[in-house]
Amino acid sequence: MKLRDDLATKLIDGELVIFNRDAEQIHTLNPTARHIWQLLEQGRTLEQIVEQFVEDYGIDRERAKVDIENTLEAFVSLGLMAHND
């Protein structure tokens, strides 16, 4: 999966705002989802993001992986990510 490159983003008051022109939708990410998004923009893999969250937040690895996978699935269902073909 990868982030769509046709979305406009802007950081406003600590929240990442994403505008999907095609669907005429605006999404606002909370700080945790924003952190995941930014790591994805840097080309990080799921495992690298999990490791970063374990390090940054001191949470259990399995808990981090489940939470991040749930966030990625939300990104897909909202049309913010595309599957790699």
SULQUI-V838619 format. One record per residue. N is the residue number from 1. RES is the residue in one small letter. OMEGA is omega in radians with two decimals (* if undefined). Layout:
BEGIN
n:res:omega
N:RES:OMEGA
N:RES:OMEGA
END
This chain:
BEGIN
n:res:omega
1:m:3.11
2:k:3.07
3:l:3.06
4:r:-3.11
5:d:-3.13
6:d:3.14
7:l:3.07
8:a:3.14
9:t:3.09
10:k:3.08
11:l:-3.12
12:i:3.12
13:d:3.09
14:g:3.11
15:e:3.10
16:l:3.13
17:v:-3.11
18:i:3.12
19:f:3.10
20:n:-3.09
21:r:-3.10
22:d:-3.10
23:a:-3.08
24:e:-3.13
25:q:3.05
26:i:3.11
27:h:3.07
28:t:-3.12
29:l:3.05
30:n:-3.07
31:p:-3.14
32:t:3.10
33:a:3.10
34:r:3.13
35:h:3.09
36:i:-3.14
37:w:-3.11
38:q:3.08
39:l:3.06
40:l:3.11
41:e:3.12
42:q:3.10
43:g:-3.13
44:r:3.07
45:t:3.09
46:l:-3.11
47:e:3.11
48:q:3.11
49:i:3.10
50:v:-3.14
51:e:3.13
52:q:3.14
53:f:3.09
54:v:-3.13
55:e:-3.05
56:d:-3.00
57:y:3.11
58:g:-3.13
59:i:3.13
60:d:-3.10
61:r:-3.12
62:e:3.11
63:r:3.12
64:a:-3.10
65:k:3.13
66:v:-3.12
67:d:-3.14
68:i:3.09
69:e:3.10
70:n:3.12
71:t:3.11
72:l:3.09
73:e:3.07
74:a:3.09
75:f:3.14
76:v:-3.09
77:s:3.10
78:l:3.13
79:g:-3.11
80:l:3.12
81:m:3.08
82:a:3.05
83:h:3.04
84:n:3.12
85:d:*
END
